Amino acid sequence: MILHPGALSLIIGSLIVIMMMVYSSMLGLKILKRWDVDNSSSEQLSLERKTYLLSTIMNYTLGFVILSAFLFIYTADDIHRIFIGAMCATGSLNANPIGWYVLYTKIIVFFLSSIWIVFNYIDQKAEDYPLVRTKYTMLLSITPFIILDTYFQAKYFLGIKPNIITSCCGSLFSEGGKGIASSLSSLPVKPMMIIFYVTIGIFLLTSFLSLRSQKSILKYALTILSLVVFVVSIASIISFISLYFYEIPTHHCPFDIIQKDYHFVGYPVYITLFSGVFFGMITGIFEPFRKISSLNIIIENSQKRWIVLSILLISIFTIICSCPILFSNFTLKGYY
């Protein structure tokens, strides 16, 4: 096991999270079975008080889960120094391949936890708590993913051997290799640039139209486009954006940009991407709930804020990624 502060914080924090999730799930089951907002019995009043307690616990618990995704990346990058052959988080994850499963589950849990927090926020805005059953059903669905994430995470850190020789980004994110990483690295630069900027343009146009229109189809389209932007952006970071930060035409690693040598630019890149995609995504997710009379105005006003935040964050993400392309002396003309 690696006795690294980040690893210990993640393991201990995740164990506490599981205890909170199991407790909350048990209480959530009770609420699902007995909740009746039209009933003024003492049991219903007790359940209403417990929902406030549970909501507070879950906001902090899932807040840690969200932050743990970035803490895991930071820790994986920081411990690469102890491995022979590692230069960044890629080498650390390759030191125990289950680390890649941790990364994937943390991305899933990041979005699920964020969505639950928003559901809870919207539900507490209405006097009749119309989303109580929905959000506690979601909570029961999220718990297995968090347990799986904790299992993979513990297995990863406990299974790491410091004396292992590992491979790094040069072999994994190399053109002509095998696997998804190599396939993304091999994507042609110019077509990917066109796809990236056209996708961002369509997303921003749809976002502006959604601000001016109440049509549901635009909100649903924004959710789908948010997912497309996420996939295309990750592929673009590996394919060509990272090259401009490194100023090396063969270095496609998506993790080195979070290091000090590159001014930690990876953190604002990924934070704005993940956050912008999230706010765009929830705009359509909450659209069906506008049919609930007590939520109509609440969701409508919230959607406007989410769209504005999504536009702002995705724009910042695009600007950060475009700066080295526009203003550096590095060029990939010979690699088009």
C-alpha positions as CSV (number, residue, x, y, z in Angstrom):
1,M,0.0,0.0,0.0
2,I,1.1,3.6,-0.7
3,L,1.1,5.6,2.5
4,H,0.4,8.8,0.7
5,P,-1.8,11.5,2.3
6,G,-4.1,11.6,-0.7
7,A,-4.5,7.8,-0.8
8,L,-5.2,7.6,2.9
9,S,-7.7,10.5,2.6
10,L,-9.5,8.8,-0.2
11,I,-9.7,5.4,1.4
12,I,-10.8,6.7,4.9
13,G,-13.1,9.3,3.3
14,S,-14.7,6.6,1.1
15,L,-15.3,4.3,4.0
16,I,-17.1,7.1,5.8
17,V,-19.1,7.9,2.7
18,I,-20.2,4.2,2.4
19,M,-21.4,4.3,6.0
20,M,-23.4,7.5,5.3
21,M,-24.8,6.1,2.1
22,V,-25.9,2.8,3.7
23,Y,-27.6,4.7,6.6
24,S,-29.2,7.1,4.1
25,S,-30.4,4.3,1.9
26,M,-32.0,2.5,4.8
27,L,-33.8,5.7,5.8
28,G,-34.6,6.4,2.2
29,L,-36.4,3.0,1.9
30,K,-38.5,3.9,5.0
31,I,-39.4,7.2,3.4
32,L,-40.3,5.6,0.1
33,K,-42.6,3.1,1.8
34,R,-44.4,5.5,4.2
35,W,-44.2,9.0,2.7
36,D,-47.5,10.7,2.3
37,V,-47.4,14.5,2.1
38,D,-51.2,14.8,2.5
39,N,-51.0,13.0,5.8
40,S,-50.5,15.2,8.9
41,S,-49.7,12.3,11.3
42,S,-46.8,12.3,13.7
43,E,-45.1,9.7,11.6
44,Q,-45.2,11.9,8.5
45,L,-43.9,14.9,10.5
46,S,-41.1,12.7,11.7
47,L,-40.3,11.6,8.2
48,E,-40.2,15.3,7.0
49,R,-37.8,16.2,9.8
50,K,-35.6,13.2,8.8
51,T,-35.6,14.3,5.2
52,Y,-34.0,17.6,6.3
53,L,-31.3,15.7,8.2
54,L,-30.8,13.3,5.4
55,S,-30.5,16.0,2.8
56,T,-27.8,17.8,4.8
57,I,-25.9,14.6,5.3
58,M,-26.1,13.7,1.6
59,N,-25.1,17.2,0.4
60,Y,-21.8,16.9,2.4
61,T,-21.3,13.3,1.6
62,L,-21.8,13.6,-2.1
63,G,-19.9,16.8,-2.1
64,F,-16.9,14.8,-0.9
65,V,-17.6,12.2,-3.6
66,I,-17.5,14.9,-6.3
67,L,-14.2,16.4,-5.0
68,S,-12.7,12.9,-4.6
69,A,-12.6,12.6,-8.4
70,F,-10.1,15.5,-8.7
71,L,-8.3,14.3,-5.5
72,F,-7.8,10.9,-7.1
73,I,-6.3,12.4,-10.2
74,Y,-4.0,14.6,-8.1
75,T,-2.9,11.7,-6.0
76,A,-2.3,9.4,-9.0
77,D,-0.2,12.1,-10.6
78,D,1.7,12.9,-7.3
79,I,2.7,9.2,-6.6
80,H,4.2,8.6,-10.1
81,R,7.6,9.6,-8.7
82,I,7.9,6.3,-6.8
83,F,7.5,4.1,-9.9
84,I,10.3,3.3,-12.3
85,G,9.2,4.4,-15.8
86,A,6.3,6.6,-14.7
87,M,6.2,10.3,-15.6
88,C,2.6,11.2,-14.8
89,A,-0.7,9.7,-13.6
90,T,-0.7,7.4,-16.6
91,G,2.3,5.5,-15.1
92,S,0.6,5.4,-11.7
93,L,-2.6,3.9,-13.2
94,N,-0.6,1.4,-15.2
95,A,1.2,0.3,-12.0
96,N,-2.0,-1.4,-11.0
97,P,-4.4,-1.4,-14.0
98,I,-7.5,-1.5,-11.8
99,G,-6.7,2.2,-11.4
100,W,-8.3,2.8,-14.8
101,Y,-11.6,1.3,-13.4
102,V,-11.3,3.7,-10.5
103,L,-11.0,6.6,-12.9
104,Y,-14.1,5.5,-15.0
105,T,-16.3,4.9,-11.9
106,K,-15.3,8.3,-10.4
107,I,-16.4,10.0,-13.6
108,I,-19.8,8.2,-13.4
109,V,-20.2,8.9,-9.7
110,F,-19.2,12.5,-10.2
111,F,-22.1,13.1,-12.5
112,L,-24.6,11.0,-10.6
113,S,-23.8,12.7,-7.3
114,S,-24.0,16.2,-8.8
115,I,-27.4,15.4,-10.3
116,W,-28.7,14.1,-7.0
117,I,-27.6,17.3,-5.2
118,V,-29.5,19.4,-7.8
119,F,-32.6,17.2,-7.4
120,N,-32.4,17.7,-3.7
121,Y,-32.0,21.5,-4.1
122,I,-35.0,21.7,-6.4
123,D,-37.2,19.5,-4.2
124,Q,-36.5,21.7,-1.2
125,K,-37.6,24.8,-3.1
126,A,-41.1,23.5,-3.4
127,E,-43.5,23.4,-0.4
128,D,-45.0,20.0,-1.3
129,Y,-41.6,18.1,-1.8
130,P,-42.7,16.6,-5.1
131,L,-39.4,14.9,-5.8
132,V,-39.0,13.1,-2.5
133,R,-39.6,9.6,-4.0
134,T,-37.6,10.4,-7.1
135,K,-34.5,11.6,-5.3
136,Y,-34.5,8.7,-2.8
137,T,-35.0,6.2,-5.6
138,M,-32.0,7.8,-7.2
139,L,-30.1,7.6,-3.9
140,L,-30.6,3.8,-3.8
141,S,-29.3,3.6,-7.4
142,I,-26.2,5.7,-6.7
143,T,-25.2,3.7,-3.6
144,P,-24.0,0.6,-5.5
145,F,-21.8,2.7,-7.8
146,I,-20.2,4.4,-4.8
147,I,-19.6,1.0,-3.2
148,L,-18.1,-0.2,-6.4
149,D,-15.9,2.9,-6.6
150,T,-14.7,2.4,-3.1
151,Y,-13.9,-1.3,-3.8
152,F,-11.9,-0.5,-6.9
153,Q,-10.1,2.4,-5.2
154,A,-9.1,0.3,-2.1
155,K,-8.0,-2.5,-4.4
156,Y,-5.9,-0.1,-6.4
157,F,-4.1,1.6,-3.6
158,L,-3.7,-1.6,-1.5
159,G,-2.3,-3.5,-4.6
160,I,0.3,-1.0,-5.6
161,K,3.9,-2.1,-5.2
162,P,6.4,0.8,-5.2
163,N,9.2,-1.3,-6.8
164,I,7.2,-2.2,-9.9
165,I,8.4,-1.1,-13.3
166,T,5.5,0.6,-15.1
167,S,4.8,2.0,-18.6
168,C,3.9,5.6,-19.0
169,C,2.0,7.8,-21.5
170,G,4.7,7.4,-24.2
171,S,3.6,3.8,-24.8
172,L,-0.1,4.1,-24.0
173,F,-1.0,7.3,-25.8
174,S,1.2,6.6,-28.9
175,E,0.1,6.5,-32.5
176,G,0.0,3.1,-34.1
177,G,-0.4,1.3,-30.9
178,K,-3.3,-0.9,-29.7
179,G,-6.3,0.1,-27.6
180,I,-8.6,3.1,-27.2
181,A,-5.9,5.5,-26.1
182,S,-3.8,4.8,-29.1
183,S,-6.8,5.1,-31.4
184,L,-7.6,8.5,-30.0
185,S,-4.0,9.6,-30.3
186,S,-4.1,8.5,-34.0
187,L,-7.1,10.6,-34.9
188,P,-6.2,13.1,-37.7
189,V,-5.5,16.6,-36.4
190,K,-7.3,18.8,-38.9
191,P,-10.6,16.8,-39.0
192,M,-10.6,16.6,-35.2
193,M,-10.1,20.4,-35.0
194,I,-13.1,20.9,-37.3
195,I,-15.2,18.5,-35.3
196,F,-14.2,20.1,-32.0
197,Y,-15.0,23.7,-32.9
198,V,-18.1,22.8,-34.9
199,T,-19.4,20.8,-31.9
200,I,-18.7,23.6,-29.5
201,G,-20.4,26.0,-31.9
202,I,-23.5,23.9,-32.2
203,F,-23.7,23.5,-28.4
204,L,-23.4,27.3,-27.8
205,L,-25.9,28.1,-30.5
206,T,-28.4,25.6,-29.0
207,S,-27.7,27.1,-25.6
208,F,-28.5,30.6,-26.7
209,L,-31.7,29.4,-28.5
210,S,-32.7,27.6,-25.3
211,L,-32.4,30.8,-23.3
212,R,-34.8,32.6,-25.7
213,S,-37.3,29.7,-26.1
214,Q,-39.4,27.5,-23.9
215,K,-39.4,24.6,-26.3
216,S,-38.7,21.3,-24.6
217,I,-36.9,19.9,-27.6
218,L,-34.1,22.5,-27.2
219,K,-33.6,21.5,-23.6
220,Y,-33.4,17.8,-24.5
221,A,-31.1,18.6,-27.4
222,L,-28.8,20.5,-25.0
223,T,-28.6,17.4,-22.8
224,I,-27.6,15.2,-25.7
225,L,-25.2,17.9,-27.1
226,S,-23.5,18.1,-23.6
227,L,-22.7,14.5,-23.7
228,V,-21.4,14.8,-27.3
229,V,-19.2,17.8,-26.2
230,F,-17.8,15.8,-23.4
231,V,-16.8,12.9,-25.6
232,V,-15.5,15.1,-28.4
233,S,-13.5,17.3,-26.0
234,I,-11.8,14.3,-24.3
235,A,-10.9,12.9,-27.7
236,S,-9.7,16.4,-28.9
237,I,-7.5,16.8,-25.8
238,I,-5.8,13.6,-26.6
239,S,-5.7,14.1,-30.3
240,F,-4.4,17.6,-30.7
241,I,-5.1,20.1,-27.8
242,S,-2.5,18.5,-25.5
243,L,0.1,18.7,-28.3
244,Y,-0.1,22.5,-28.3
245,F,0.5,22.7,-24.6
246,Y,3.5,20.3,-24.7
247,E,4.7,21.7,-28.0
248,I,5.7,18.2,-28.9
249,P,3.9,16.6,-32.0
250,T,4.0,13.1,-30.6
251,H,3.0,13.6,-26.9
252,H,-0.7,13.0,-26.5
253,C,-1.0,12.4,-22.7
254,P,-4.1,14.0,-21.2
255,F,-2.6,13.9,-17.7
256,D,0.7,15.8,-18.0
257,I,-1.1,19.1,-18.4
258,I,-2.1,19.0,-14.7
259,Q,1.6,19.1,-13.7
260,K,3.6,22.2,-12.5
261,D,5.7,22.2,-15.7
262,Y,2.5,23.2,-17.6
263,H,1.3,25.7,-14.9
264,F,-1.4,23.2,-13.7
265,V,-3.5,24.3,-16.7
266,G,-5.2,20.8,-16.8
267,Y,-7.2,21.6,-13.7
268,P,-9.1,24.6,-15.1
269,V,-9.4,22.7,-18.4
270,Y,-11.1,19.6,-16.8
271,I,-13.0,21.5,-14.1
272,T,-14.6,23.9,-16.7
273,L,-15.3,21.0,-19.1
274,F,-16.9,18.7,-16.5
275,S,-18.9,21.6,-14.9
276,G,-20.0,23.0,-18.2
277,V,-21.2,19.6,-19.5
278,F,-23.0,19.0,-16.2
279,F,-25.0,22.2,-16.2
280,G,-25.9,21.7,-19.9
281,M,-26.9,18.1,-19.2
282,I,-29.2,18.8,-16.3
283,T,-31.2,21.4,-18.3
284,G,-32.9,18.6,-20.3
285,I,-32.9,16.1,-17.4
286,F,-35.3,18.4,-15.4
287,E,-37.5,19.3,-18.3
288,P,-40.1,16.5,-17.7
289,F,-40.5,17.8,-14.1
290,R,-41.8,21.1,-15.2
291,K,-45.2,19.4,-15.6
292,I,-45.4,19.5,-11.8
293,S,-47.2,22.7,-11.0
294,S,-45.2,23.5,-7.9
295,L,-41.9,23.1,-9.8
296,N,-42.7,24.8,-13.1
297,I,-41.4,28.3,-12.3
298,I,-38.6,27.0,-10.0
299,I,-37.2,24.7,-12.8
300,E,-37.7,27.3,-15.5
301,N,-35.7,29.9,-13.6
302,S,-33.1,27.3,-12.7
303,Q,-32.7,26.2,-16.3
304,K,-31.8,29.7,-17.3
305,R,-29.1,29.9,-14.7
306,W,-27.8,26.5,-15.7
307,I,-27.7,27.4,-19.4
308,V,-25.8,30.6,-18.6
309,L,-23.3,28.8,-16.4
310,S,-22.9,26.1,-19.1
311,I,-22.2,28.7,-21.8
312,L,-19.8,30.5,-19.6
313,L,-17.9,27.4,-18.5
314,I,-17.7,25.8,-21.9
315,S,-16.6,29.1,-23.4
316,I,-13.8,29.4,-20.8
317,F,-12.8,25.8,-21.5
318,T,-12.6,26.5,-25.3
319,I,-10.6,29.7,-24.7
320,I,-8.1,27.9,-22.5
321,C,-7.7,25.1,-25.1
322,S,-7.5,27.6,-28.0
323,C,-4.9,30.0,-26.5
324,P,-1.8,27.8,-27.3
325,I,-3.2,27.0,-30.7
326,L,-3.6,30.7,-31.6
327,F,-0.7,32.4,-29.8
328,S,2.2,29.9,-29.6
329,N,4.8,29.5,-32.3
330,F,4.3,25.8,-32.3
331,T,2.6,24.4,-35.4
332,L,1.3,21.0,-36.6
333,K,1.1,21.9,-40.3
334,G,3.4,19.0,-41.2
335,Y,1.1,16.5,-39.3
336,Y,-2.2,17.4,-40.9
